[in-house]
């Protein structure tokens, strides 16, 4: 049972790191003369890297909010898991932790979908970067983690 709990904890920490990196990294769209993320649009002009804040459009603010919420809910889920690990009665399930983790997966999915649909295609050489891919990878992992928490029971 200790190995299962350790595996679930490691999976949760991996998901938290993936979500944090995908939210903070400057690589949602890469190519051409620069890169774009949730917070900045950076251009490589004359050997210099010049960044300006992301646009104030509603869709990018929605993606920013959803990604920050996914990181927060994943973190709160980790805190709830550790708390329930010590305070939950024997035979109890980790429902509270599961709900937070599933909400985190839904937030990251919604944010990535909005970014996919609304991201401007100004540069034909631009492709989605690694932060975008990390967001999509963290979605099924966090959903699976949430389902594991629903199934998992506390034993002696």
DSSP file (Angstrom, degrees, kcal/mol; ACC not computed):
  #  RESIDUE AA STRUCTURE BP1 BP2  ACC     N-H-->O    O-->H-N    N-H-->O    O-->H-N    TCO  KAPPA ALPHA  PHI   PSI    X-CA   Y-CA   Z-CA
    1    1 A X     >        0   0    0      0, 0.0     4,-2.3     0, 0.0     5,-0.2   0.000 360.0 360.0 360.0 -33.1    0.0    0.0    0.0
    2    2 A X  H  >  +     0   0    0      1,-0.2     4,-2.4     2,-0.2     5,-0.2   0.884 360.0  51.5 -63.6 -38.2    2.9    2.3    0.7
    3    3 A X  H  > S+     0   0    0      2,-0.2     4,-2.5     1,-0.2    -1,-0.2   0.869 108.6  51.4 -66.9 -36.2    4.1    1.9   -2.9
    4    4 A X  H  > S+     0   0    0      2,-0.2     4,-2.5     1,-0.2    -2,-0.2   0.938 112.0  45.8 -65.1 -46.1    0.7    2.8   -4.2
    5    5 A X  H  X S+     0   0    0     -4,-2.3     4,-2.3     1,-0.2    -2,-0.2   0.899 113.6  49.4 -63.8 -40.1    0.5    6.0   -2.1
    6    6 A X  H  X S+     0   0    0     -4,-2.4     4,-2.5     2,-0.2    -1,-0.2   0.904 111.4  49.5 -65.5 -40.7    4.1    6.9   -3.1
    7    7 A X  H  X S+     0   0    0     -4,-2.5     4,-2.5     2,-0.2    -2,-0.2   0.901 111.5  48.1 -64.2 -41.7    3.3    6.4   -6.8
    8    8 A X  H  X S+     0   0    0     -4,-2.5     4,-2.3     2,-0.2    -2,-0.2   0.899 112.3  49.9 -65.3 -40.6    0.1    8.5   -6.5
    9    9 A X  H  X S+     0   0    0     -4,-2.3     4,-2.3     2,-0.2    -2,-0.2   0.914 111.4  47.8 -65.0 -42.6    2.1   11.2   -4.8
   10   10 A X  H  X S+     0   0    0     -4,-2.5     4,-2.5     2,-0.2    -2,-0.2   0.919 111.7  50.4 -64.1 -43.6    4.9   11.2   -7.4
   11   11 A X  H  X S+     0   0    0     -4,-2.5     4,-2.3     1,-0.2    -2,-0.2   0.910 110.5  50.3 -59.5 -41.9    2.3   11.3  -10.2
   12   12 A X  H  X S+     0   0    0     -4,-2.3     4,-2.3     1,-0.2    -2,-0.2   0.911 110.4  48.7 -64.3 -42.7    0.6   14.2   -8.5
   13   13 A X  H  X S+     0   0    0     -4,-2.3     4,-2.3     2,-0.2    -1,-0.2   0.887 110.2  51.9 -65.2 -38.6    3.9   16.1   -8.1
   14   14 A X  H  X S+     0   0    0     -4,-2.5     4,-2.6     2,-0.2    -2,-0.2   0.923 110.3  48.6 -62.1 -43.9    4.7   15.5  -11.8
   15   15 A X  H  X S+     0   0    0     -4,-2.3     4,-2.6     1,-0.2     5,-0.2   0.909 110.0  51.8 -62.9 -42.1    1.3   16.9  -12.8
   16   16 A X  H  X S+     0   0    0     -4,-2.3     4,-2.3     1,-0.2    -1,-0.2   0.908 111.4  46.8 -62.1 -42.1    1.8   19.9  -10.6
   17   17 A X  H  X S+     0   0    0     -4,-2.3     4,-2.8     2,-0.2     5,-0.3   0.916 111.7  51.3 -66.3 -43.0    5.3   20.6  -12.2
   18   18 A X  H  X S+     0   0    0     -4,-2.6     4,-2.5     1,-0.2    -2,-0.2   0.925 112.3  46.4 -59.7 -44.9    3.8   20.1  -15.7
   19   19 A X  H  X S+     0   0    0     -4,-2.6     4,-1.7     2,-0.2    -1,-0.2   0.911 113.3  48.7 -65.0 -42.1    1.0   22.6  -15.1
   20   20 A X  H  X S+     0   0    0     -4,-2.3     4,-2.1    -5,-0.2     5,-0.2   0.931 113.9  45.6 -64.7 -44.9    3.3   25.1  -13.5
   21   21 A X  H  X S+     0   0    0     -4,-2.8     4,-2.7     1,-0.2    -2,-0.2   0.916 112.3  50.7 -65.8 -42.2    5.8   25.0  -16.4
   22   22 A X  H  < S+     0   0    0     -4,-2.5    -1,-0.2    -5,-0.3    -2,-0.2   0.823 113.5  46.4 -66.9 -28.5    3.1   25.1  -19.0
   23   23 A X  H  < S+     0   0    0     -4,-1.7    15,-0.2    -5,-0.2    -1,-0.2   0.864 122.2  33.9 -77.4 -36.6    1.6   28.2  -17.4
   24   24 A X  H  < S+     0   0    0     -4,-2.1    -2,-0.2    -5,-0.2    -3,-0.2   0.733  94.2  99.5 -94.2 -23.8    4.9   30.0  -16.9
   25   25 A X     <  -     0   0    0     -4,-2.7     2,-1.0    -5,-0.2    13,-0.4  -0.284  69.1-132.2 -73.2 151.0    7.0   29.0  -19.9
   26   26 A X  S    S+     0   0    0      1,-0.2    11,-0.1    11,-0.1    -1,-0.1  -0.493  81.6  87.5 -97.1  61.8    7.3   31.3  -23.0
   27   27 A X        +     0   0    0     -2,-1.0   104,-1.2    -5,-0.2   105,-0.9  -0.073  33.0 117.9-154.6  45.5    6.6   28.6  -25.6
   28   28 A X  S    S+     0   0    0      8,-1.7   101,-2.0     1,-0.3     2,-0.4   0.878  95.9  18.1 -79.0 -38.7    2.9   28.2  -26.4
   29   29 A X  E    S+AB  36 128A   0      7,-2.4     7,-2.9    99,-0.3    -1,-0.3  -0.994  80.4 177.7-131.4 127.4    3.5   29.3  -29.9
   30   30 A X  E     +AB  35 127A   0     97,-3.4    97,-3.5    -2,-0.4     5,-0.2  -0.950  27.6  67.1-130.7 146.5    7.1   29.2  -31.4
   31   31 A X  E >   +A   34   0A   0      3,-1.5     3,-1.8    -2,-0.3     2,-0.4  -0.623  65.0  44.8 134.4 170.3    8.5   29.9  -34.8
   32   32 A X  T 3  S-     0   0    0     93,-0.3    -1,-0.1     1,-0.2     3,-0.0  -0.464 122.5 -18.8  65.1-119.5    9.2   32.6  -37.3
   33   33 A X  T 3  S-     0   0    0     -2,-0.4    11,-4.1    -3,-0.0     2,-0.3   0.306 125.0 -15.3-106.4   7.9   10.6   35.7  -35.5
   34   34 A X  E <   -AC  31  43A   0     -3,-1.8    -3,-1.5     9,-0.3     2,-0.3  -0.950  64.6 -93.5-176.8-163.6    9.6   35.0  -31.9
   35   35 A X  E     -AC  30  42A   0      7,-1.8     7,-3.1    -2,-0.3     2,-0.4  -0.955  20.9-152.1-140.2 157.9    7.5   33.1  -29.4
   36   36 A X  E     +AC  29  41A   0     -7,-2.9    -7,-2.4    -2,-0.3    -8,-1.7  -0.984  17.3 165.2-132.8 140.5    4.2   33.7  -27.7
   37   37 A X        -     0   0    0      3,-2.4   -11,-0.1    -2,-0.4   -14,-0.1  -0.656  55.1 -79.1-134.2-163.1    2.9   32.5  -24.4
   38   38 A X  S    S+     0   0    0    -13,-0.4    26,-0.1   -15,-0.2     3,-0.1   0.716 125.9  28.1 -74.1 -20.0    0.1   33.4  -22.0
   39   39 A X  S    S+     0   0    0      1,-0.3    15,-2.7   -16,-0.1     2,-0.3   0.747 120.9  27.6-114.3 -32.9    1.8   36.5  -20.6
   40   40 A X  E     - D   0  53A   0     13,-0.3    -3,-2.4     2,-0.0     2,-0.5  -0.954  51.1-146.0-137.5 151.9    4.2   37.9  -23.3
   41   41 A X  E     -CD  36  52A   0     11,-2.9    11,-2.1    -2,-0.3     2,-0.4  -0.983  30.0-166.9-111.3 116.4    4.7   38.1  -27.0
   42   42 A X  E     -CD  35  51A   0     -7,-3.1    -7,-1.8    -2,-0.5     2,-0.4  -0.878   6.7-167.1-112.8 137.0    8.4   38.1  -27.7
   43   43 A X  E     -CD  34  50A   0      7,-3.1     7,-3.0    -2,-0.4     2,-0.9  -0.935  19.5-138.8-121.7 144.6   10.2   38.9  -31.0
   44   44 A X  E     + D   0  49A   0    -11,-4.1     2,-0.5    -2,-0.4     5,-0.2  -0.855  36.3 169.2-102.5  97.5   13.7   38.3  -32.0
   45   45 A X  E >   - D   0  48A   0      3,-2.1     3,-2.3    -2,-0.9    -2,-0.1  -0.950  63.1 -17.3-118.5 125.8   14.7   41.5  -33.8
   46   46 A X  T 3  S-     0   0    0     -2,-0.5    -1,-0.2     1,-0.3     3,-0.1   0.852 127.2 -52.1  51.4  42.1   18.2   42.4  -34.9
   47   47 A X  T 3  S+     0   0    0      1,-0.3     2,-0.3    -3,-0.1    -1,-0.3   0.435 118.8 108.4  78.4  -1.4   19.7   39.9  -32.5
   48   48 A X  E <   -D   45   0A   0     -3,-2.3    -3,-2.1     2,-0.0     2,-0.7  -0.802  66.3-133.1-109.1 152.0   17.8   41.2  -29.5
   49   49 A X  E     -D   44   0A   0     -2,-0.3     2,-0.5    -5,-0.2    -5,-0.2  -0.903  26.4-174.5-106.2 109.0   14.9   39.6  -27.8
   50   50 A X  E     -D   43   0A   0     -7,-3.0    -7,-3.1    -2,-0.7     2,-0.4  -0.915   1.4-169.8-112.3 124.4   12.1   42.1  -27.3
   51   51 A X  E     -D   42   0A   0     -2,-0.5     2,-0.3    -9,-0.3    -9,-0.2  -0.887   6.9-177.5-115.2 142.8    9.0   41.2  -25.2
   52   52 A X  E     -D   41   0A   0    -11,-2.1   -11,-2.9    -2,-0.4     3,-0.1  -0.955  40.1 -87.7-130.9 154.3    5.7   43.0  -24.8
   53   53 A X  E     -D   40   0A   0     -2,-0.3   -13,-0.3   -13,-0.2     3,-0.1  -0.180  51.9 -95.7 -59.5 153.0    2.8   42.0  -22.7
   54   54 A X        -     0   0    0    -15,-2.7    -1,-0.1     1,-0.1   -16,-0.1  -0.202  53.5 -82.8 -63.9 161.3    0.1   39.7  -24.2
   55   55 A X        -     0   0    0      1,-0.1    -1,-0.1    -3,-0.1    -3,-0.0  -0.140  30.3-123.5 -63.7 162.8   -2.9   41.3  -25.7
   56   56 A X        +     0   0    0     -3,-0.1    -1,-0.1     4,-0.1    -2,-0.0   0.073  62.5 138.2 -94.6  23.0   -5.9   42.4  -23.5
   57   57 A X     >  -     0   0    0      1,-0.1     4,-1.6     4,-0.0     3,-0.2  -0.343  62.7-120.7 -70.1 153.3   -8.3   40.3  -25.5
   58   58 A X  H  > S+     0   0    0      1,-0.2     4,-2.1     2,-0.2     5,-0.2   0.856 107.2  57.1 -64.1 -36.5  -10.9   38.3  -23.5
   59   59 A X  H  > S+     0   0    0      1,-0.2     4,-2.0     2,-0.2    -1,-0.2   0.888 106.7  47.3 -68.1 -37.7   -9.8   34.9  -24.8
   60   60 A X  H  > S+     0   0    0      2,-0.2     4,-2.5     1,-0.2    -1,-0.2   0.864 111.8  51.3 -72.0 -33.5   -6.2   35.2  -23.6
   61   61 A X  H  X S+     0   0    0     -4,-1.6     4,-2.4     2,-0.2    -2,-0.2   0.858 108.9  51.8 -68.3 -34.3   -7.3   36.4  -20.2
   62   62 A X  H  X S+     0   0    0     -4,-2.1     4,-2.6     2,-0.2    -2,-0.2   0.908 110.5  47.6 -66.4 -41.6   -9.6   33.4  -20.0
   63   63 A X  H  X S+     0   0    0     -4,-2.0     4,-2.5     2,-0.2     5,-0.2   0.918 111.6  50.9 -65.1 -42.6   -6.8   31.1  -20.8
   64   64 A X  H  X S+     0   0    0     -4,-2.5     4,-2.3     1,-0.2     5,-0.2   0.940 112.7  45.9 -58.1 -47.8   -4.6   32.8  -18.3
   65   65 A X  H  X S+     0   0    0     -4,-2.4     4,-2.6     1,-0.2    -2,-0.2   0.910 112.9  49.5 -64.0 -42.9   -7.2   32.5  -15.6
   66   66 A X  H  X S+     0   0    0     -4,-2.6     4,-2.1     2,-0.2    -1,-0.2   0.895 112.0  47.7 -65.8 -39.3   -8.0   28.8  -16.4
   67   67 A X  H  X S+     0   0    0     -4,-2.5     4,-2.0     2,-0.2    -1,-0.2   0.899 112.9  48.0 -70.0 -39.1   -4.3   27.8  -16.3
   68   68 A X  H  X S+     0   0    0     -4,-2.3     4,-2.5    -5,-0.2    -2,-0.2   0.915 112.3  50.3 -65.7 -41.3   -3.7   29.6  -13.0
   69   69 A X  H  X S+     0   0    0     -4,-2.6     4,-3.0    -5,-0.2     5,-0.2   0.878 107.7  53.5 -63.1 -37.0   -6.8   28.0  -11.6
   70   70 A X  H  X S+     0   0    0     -4,-2.1     4,-2.0     2,-0.2    -1,-0.2   0.908 110.2  46.8 -65.7 -39.5   -5.6   24.6  -12.8
   71   71 A X  H  X S+     0   0    0     -4,-2.0     4,-2.3     2,-0.2    -2,-0.2   0.932 114.7  47.3 -64.8 -45.1   -2.3   25.1  -11.0
   72   72 A X  H  X S+     0   0    0     -4,-2.5     4,-3.0     1,-0.2     5,-0.2   0.922 112.8  47.5 -63.5 -44.9   -4.0   26.2   -7.8
   73   73 A X  H  X S+     0   0    0     -4,-3.0     4,-2.1     1,-0.2    -1,-0.2   0.867 111.5  51.1 -67.2 -34.9   -6.6   23.4   -7.8
   74   74 A X  H  X S+     0   0    0     -4,-2.0     4,-1.8    -5,-0.2    -1,-0.2   0.909 112.4  46.8 -66.3 -41.0   -3.8   20.8   -8.4
   75   75 A X  H  X S+     0   0    0     -4,-2.3     4,-2.2     2,-0.2    -2,-0.2   0.929 112.8  48.4 -65.4 -45.7   -1.9   22.3   -5.5
   76   76 A X  H  X S+     0   0    0     -4,-3.0     4,-2.7     1,-0.2    -1,-0.2   0.851 108.9  55.1 -63.6 -33.4   -5.0   22.4   -3.2
   77   77 A X  H  X S+     0   0    0     -4,-2.1     4,-2.3    -5,-0.2    -1,-0.2   0.894 106.9  50.0 -64.6 -39.7   -5.6   18.8   -4.2
   78   78 A X  H  X S+     0   0    0     -4,-1.8     4,-2.2     2,-0.2    -2,-0.2   0.918 111.7  47.9 -64.2 -43.6   -2.1   17.8   -3.1
   79   79 A X  H  X S+     0   0    0     -4,-2.2     4,-2.4     1,-0.2    -2,-0.2   0.915 112.2  49.6 -62.2 -43.5   -2.7   19.6    0.2
   80   80 A X  H  X S+     0   0    0     -4,-2.7     4,-3.1     2,-0.2     5,-0.2   0.875 109.1  53.0 -64.4 -36.9   -6.0   17.8    0.6
   81   81 A X  H  X S+     0   0    0     -4,-2.3     4,-2.0     2,-0.2    -2,-0.2   0.936 110.8  45.3 -63.7 -46.5   -4.4   14.5   -0.2
   82   82 A X  H  X S+     0   0    0     -4,-2.2     4,-1.0     2,-0.2    -2,-0.2   0.909 115.6  47.9 -64.3 -41.4   -1.8   14.9    2.5
   83   83 A X  H >X S+     0   0    0     -4,-2.4     4,-2.1     1,-0.2     3,-0.7   0.946 114.1  45.4 -63.3 -48.4   -4.4   16.1    5.0
   84   84 A X  H 3X S+     0   0    0     -4,-3.1     4,-2.1     1,-0.2    -1,-0.2   0.797 103.0  66.2 -67.8 -26.9   -6.8   13.2    4.2
   85   85 A X  H 3< S+     0   0    0     -4,-2.0    -1,-0.2    -5,-0.2    -2,-0.2   0.856 115.2  28.4 -61.0 -34.3   -3.9   10.7    4.3
   86   86 A X  H << S+     0   0    0     -4,-1.0    -2,-0.2    -3,-0.7    -1,-0.2   0.729 130.5  35.8 -98.9 -25.1   -3.5   11.4    8.0
   87   87 A X  H  < S+     0   0    0     -4,-2.1    -3,-0.2    -5,-0.1    -2,-0.2   0.615  87.3 104.2-106.8 -14.7   -7.1   12.4    9.1
   88   88 A X  S  < S-     0   0    0     -4,-2.1     3,-0.1    -5,-0.3     6,-0.0  -0.420  75.0-111.5 -72.2 142.9   -9.3   10.2    6.9
   89   89 A X    >   -     0   0    0      1,-0.1     3,-2.1    -2,-0.1    65,-0.3  -0.340  45.6 -83.2 -69.6 155.3  -11.0    7.3    8.7
   90   90 A X  T 3  S+     0   0    0      1,-0.3    65,-0.2    63,-0.1    -1,-0.1  -0.361 118.2  20.5 -60.5 133.2   -9.9    3.8    7.7
   91   91 A X  T 3  S+     0   0    0     63,-3.4    -1,-0.3     1,-0.3    64,-0.1   0.356  94.4 134.2  88.0  -5.0  -11.7    2.6    4.6
   92   92 A X    <   -     0   0    0     -3,-2.1    62,-2.5    62,-0.1    -1,-0.3  -0.352  50.5-127.7 -76.1 158.0  -12.6    6.1    3.5
   93   93 A X  B     -E  153   0B   0     60,-0.2     2,-1.3    -3,-0.1     3,-0.3  -0.718  17.2-118.2-105.4 158.1  -12.1    7.4    0.0
   94   94 A X     >  +     0   0    0     55,-1.1     4,-2.2    58,-1.0     5,-0.1  -0.427  56.4 145.6 -92.3  58.8  -10.3   10.5   -1.2
   95   95 A X  H  >  +     0   0    0     -2,-1.3     4,-2.6     2,-0.2    -1,-0.2   0.907  68.4  51.9 -65.7 -43.2  -13.3   12.2   -2.7
   96   96 A X  H  > S+     0   0    0     -3,-0.3     4,-1.8     1,-0.2    -1,-0.2   0.916 112.5  46.0 -61.5 -43.7  -12.3   15.8   -1.8
   97   97 A X  H  > S+     0   0    0      1,-0.2     4,-2.2     2,-0.2    -1,-0.2   0.905 112.2  52.0 -63.2 -42.6   -8.9   15.3   -3.4
   98   98 A X  H  X S+     0   0    0     -4,-2.2     4,-2.6     1,-0.2     5,-0.2   0.894 106.8  52.4 -63.2 -41.4  -10.4   13.7   -6.4
   99   99 A X  H  X S+     0   0    0     -4,-2.6     4,-2.3     1,-0.2    -1,-0.2   0.932 111.1  46.8 -62.5 -45.5  -12.8   16.6   -7.0
  100  100 A X  H  X S+     0   0    0     -4,-1.8     4,-2.1     1,-0.2    -1,-0.2   0.901 113.7  48.3 -63.0 -40.5  -10.1   19.2   -6.9
  101  101 A X  H  X S+     0   0    0     -4,-2.2     4,-1.9     2,-0.2    -2,-0.2   0.896 111.6  48.6 -69.9 -39.0   -7.9   17.1   -9.2
  102  102 A X  H  X S+     0   0    0     -4,-2.6     4,-2.2     2,-0.2    -1,-0.2   0.884 110.6  52.0 -67.9 -37.3  -10.7   16.6  -11.8
  103  103 A X  H  X S+     0   0    0     -4,-2.3     4,-2.4    -5,-0.2    -2,-0.2   0.901 107.5  52.7 -63.4 -39.4  -11.5   20.3  -11.7
  104  104 A X  H  X S+     0   0    0     -4,-2.1     4,-2.2     1,-0.2    -2,-0.2   0.905 109.4  49.2 -61.4 -40.8   -7.8   21.0  -12.4
  105  105 A X  H  X S+     0   0    0     -4,-1.9     4,-2.0     1,-0.2    -1,-0.2   0.890 111.0  49.3 -67.4 -37.8   -7.9   18.7  -15.4
  106  106 A X  H  X S+     0   0    0     -4,-2.2     4,-2.5     2,-0.2    -2,-0.2   0.890 110.3  51.2 -67.9 -38.1  -11.1   20.4  -16.7
  107  107 A X  H  X S+     0   0    0     -4,-2.4     4,-2.5     2,-0.2    -2,-0.2   0.923 111.5  46.0 -64.6 -44.0   -9.6   23.8  -16.3
  108  108 A X  H  X S+     0   0    0     -4,-2.2     4,-2.3     2,-0.2    -1,-0.2   0.878 112.6  51.5 -68.6 -35.2   -6.4   23.0  -18.2
  109  109 A X  H  X S+     0   0    0     -4,-2.0     4,-2.3     2,-0.2    -2,-0.2   0.941 111.7  46.2 -64.2 -46.5   -8.5   21.3  -20.9
  110  110 A X  H  X S+     0   0    0     -4,-2.5     4,-2.5     1,-0.2    -2,-0.2   0.908 113.0  50.2 -63.2 -42.0  -10.7   24.3  -21.3
  111  111 A X  H  X S+     0   0    0     -4,-2.5     4,-2.2     1,-0.2    -1,-0.2   0.913 112.1  46.8 -62.8 -43.2   -7.7   26.7  -21.4
  112  112 A X  H  X S+     0   0    0     -4,-2.3     4,-2.2     2,-0.2    -1,-0.2   0.870 112.2  50.6 -68.6 -36.2   -5.9   24.6  -24.0
  113  113 A X  H  X S+     0   0    0     -4,-2.3     4,-2.5     2,-0.2     5,-0.2   0.935 110.7  48.5 -66.3 -45.2   -9.0   24.4  -26.2
  114  114 A X  H  X S+     0   0    0     -4,-2.5     4,-2.7     1,-0.2     5,-0.2   0.923 112.8  48.5 -60.9 -43.1   -9.6   28.1  -26.0
  115  115 A X  H  X S+     0   0    0     -4,-2.2     4,-1.9     1,-0.2    -1,-0.2   0.899 111.2  51.0 -64.2 -39.2   -6.0   28.8  -26.9
  116  116 A X  H  < S+     0   0    0     -4,-2.2    -2,-0.2     1,-0.2    -1,-0.2   0.925 116.9  38.7 -62.6 -45.1   -6.2   26.3  -29.8
  117  117 A X  H  < S+     0   0    0     -4,-2.5    -2,-0.2     1,-0.2    -1,-0.2   0.883 125.3  34.7 -75.4 -38.9   -9.3   27.9  -31.3
  118  118 A X  H  < S+     0   0    0     -4,-2.7    -2,-0.2    -5,-0.2    -3,-0.2   0.578  81.1 117.5 -99.2 -10.2   -8.5   31.5  -30.7
  119  119 A X     <  -     0   0    0     -4,-1.9     2,-0.1    -5,-0.2    -4,-0.0  -0.365  69.3-116.1 -64.6 133.8   -4.7   31.8  -31.2
  120  120 A X        -     0   0    0      1,-0.1     2,-0.7    -2,-0.1     3,-0.3  -0.435  12.2-146.8 -72.8 141.1   -3.9   34.0  -34.1
  121  121 A X        +     0   0    0      1,-0.2    -1,-0.1    -2,-0.1     3,-0.1  -0.534  47.4 139.5-102.4  63.0   -2.2   32.5  -37.1
  122  122 A X        +     0   0    0     -2,-0.7     2,-0.5     1,-0.2    -1,-0.2   0.880  64.4  49.0 -74.4 -38.6   -0.2   35.6  -38.0
  123  123 A X    >   -     0   0    0     -3,-0.3     3,-1.3     1,-0.1    -1,-0.2  -0.901  67.7-155.3-108.1 122.2    3.0   33.7  -38.9
  124  124 A X  T 3  S+     0   0    0     -2,-0.5    -1,-0.1     1,-0.3   -92,-0.0   0.735  96.1  55.6 -68.6 -19.4    2.8   30.7  -41.2
  125  125 A X  T 3  S+     0   0    0    -94,-0.1   -93,-0.3     2,-0.0    -1,-0.3   0.539  84.2 110.7 -86.8  -6.7    6.0   29.3  -39.7
  126  126 A X    <   +     0   0    0     -3,-1.3     2,-0.3   -95,-0.2   -95,-0.3  -0.452  43.3 178.9 -74.9 139.4    4.7   29.3  -36.2
  127  127 A X  E     -B   30   0A   0    -97,-3.5   -97,-3.4    -2,-0.2     2,-0.2  -0.890  39.5 -85.2-130.9 163.0    3.9   26.0  -34.5
  128  128 A X  E     -B   29   0A   0     -2,-0.3   -99,-0.3   -99,-0.2  -100,-0.1  -0.510  51.5-138.2 -69.9 137.5    2.6   25.2  -31.0
  129  129 A X     >  -     0   0    0   -101,-2.0     4,-1.7    -2,-0.2     3,-0.3  -0.151  26.7 -87.7 -92.7-174.6    5.5   25.0  -28.5
  130  130 A X  H  > S+     0   0    0      1,-0.2     4,-2.8     2,-0.2     5,-0.2   0.800 121.6  59.0 -68.2 -29.8    6.4   22.7  -25.7
  131  131 A X  H  > S+     0   0    0   -104,-1.2     4,-1.8     2,-0.2    -1,-0.2   0.890 106.4  49.2 -66.6 -37.5    4.4   24.6  -23.1
  132  132 A X  H  > S+     0   0    0   -105,-0.9     4,-1.8    -3,-0.3    -1,-0.2   0.909 112.3  48.1 -63.9 -43.1    1.2   24.0  -25.1
  133  133 A X  H  X S+     0   0    0     -4,-1.7     4,-2.4     1,-0.2    -2,-0.2   0.901 108.9  53.5 -66.0 -41.1    2.1   20.3  -25.4
  134  134 A X  H  X S+     0   0    0     -4,-2.8     4,-2.4     1,-0.2    -1,-0.2   0.871 106.2  53.5 -61.7 -36.4    2.8   20.1  -21.6
  135  135 A X  H  X S+     0   0    0     -4,-1.8     4,-1.1     1,-0.2    -1,-0.2   0.926 111.1  45.3 -63.4 -43.6   -0.7   21.5  -21.0
  136  136 A X  H  X S+     0   0    0     -4,-1.8     4,-0.9     1,-0.2    -2,-0.2   0.844 112.9  50.8 -69.9 -32.2   -2.3   18.9  -23.1
  137  137 A X  H  X S+     0   0    0     -4,-2.4     4,-1.4     1,-0.2    -2,-0.2   0.885 107.6  53.3 -70.2 -37.9   -0.2   16.1  -21.5
  138  138 A X  H  X S+     0   0    0     -4,-2.4     4,-2.4    -5,-0.2     5,-0.2   0.755  97.3  69.3 -70.8 -22.4   -1.1   17.3  -18.0
  139  139 A X  H  X S+     0   0    0     -4,-1.1     4,-2.0     2,-0.2    -1,-0.2   0.978 105.1  35.0 -61.9 -57.6   -4.8   17.1  -18.9
  140  140 A X  H  X S+     0   0    0     -4,-0.9     4,-2.7     1,-0.2     5,-0.2   0.873 117.3  55.4 -67.5 -32.0   -5.2   13.3  -19.2
  141  141 A X  H  X S+     0   0    0     -4,-1.4     4,-2.4     1,-0.2    -1,-0.2   0.927 110.4  44.1 -64.0 -42.9   -2.7   12.7  -16.4
  142  142 A X  H  X S+     0   0    0     -4,-2.4     4,-2.3     2,-0.2    -1,-0.2   0.850 113.2  51.8 -71.5 -32.5   -4.6   14.9  -14.0
  143  143 A X  H  X S+     0   0    0     -4,-2.0     4,-2.1    -5,-0.2    -2,-0.2   0.928 112.0  45.9 -66.6 -44.1   -7.9   13.3  -15.0
  144  144 A X  H  X S+     0   0    0     -4,-2.7     4,-2.4     2,-0.2    -2,-0.2   0.904 111.8  52.4 -63.3 -41.5   -6.4    9.8  -14.4
  145  145 A X  H  X S+     0   0    0     -4,-2.4     4,-2.1    -5,-0.2    -2,-0.2   0.913 108.6  50.2 -61.3 -42.8   -5.0   10.9  -11.1
  146  146 A X  H  X S+     0   0    0     -4,-2.3     4,-1.4     1,-0.2    -1,-0.2   0.892 110.6  49.2 -62.7 -39.6   -8.4   12.2  -10.1
  147  147 A X  H  X S+     0   0    0     -4,-2.1     4,-1.8     2,-0.2    -1,-0.2   0.870 108.3  53.9 -68.3 -35.5  -10.0    8.9  -11.0
  148  148 A X  H  X S+     0   0    0     -4,-2.4     4,-2.7     1,-0.2    -2,-0.2   0.903 106.1  53.2 -62.7 -40.4   -7.4    7.1   -9.0
  149  149 A X  H  < S+     0   0    0     -4,-2.1   -55,-1.1     1,-0.2    -1,-0.2   0.849 106.5  52.8 -64.6 -33.0   -8.2    9.2   -6.0
  150  150 A X  H  < S+     0   0    0     -4,-1.4    -1,-0.2     1,-0.2    -2,-0.2   0.906 115.9  39.4 -66.5 -40.9  -11.9    8.2   -6.3
  151  151 A X  H  < S+     0   0    0     -4,-1.8    -2,-0.2    -5,-0.1    -1,-0.2   0.834  96.0  98.1 -76.7 -33.6  -11.0    4.5   -6.4
  152  152 A X     <  -     0   0    0     -4,-2.7   -58,-1.0    -5,-0.2     2,-0.3  -0.305  55.6-164.8 -65.2 133.8   -8.3    4.7   -3.7
  153  153 A X  B     -E   93   0B   0    -60,-0.2     2,-0.5   -59,-0.1   -60,-0.2  -0.891  24.0-114.3-115.0 149.1   -9.3    3.7   -0.2
  154  154 A X        -     0   0    0    -62,-2.5   -63,-3.4    -2,-0.3     2,-0.2  -0.716  39.2-174.4 -83.2 126.7   -7.3    4.5    3.0
  155  155 A X              0   0    0     -2,-0.5   -63,-0.0   -65,-0.2     0, 0.0  -0.656 360.0 360.0-113.9 173.3   -6.1    1.3    4.6
  156  156 A X              0   0    0     -2,-0.2    -2,-0.0   -66,-0.0   -66,-0.0   0.476 360.0 360.0 -73.2 360.0   -4.4    0.5    7.8
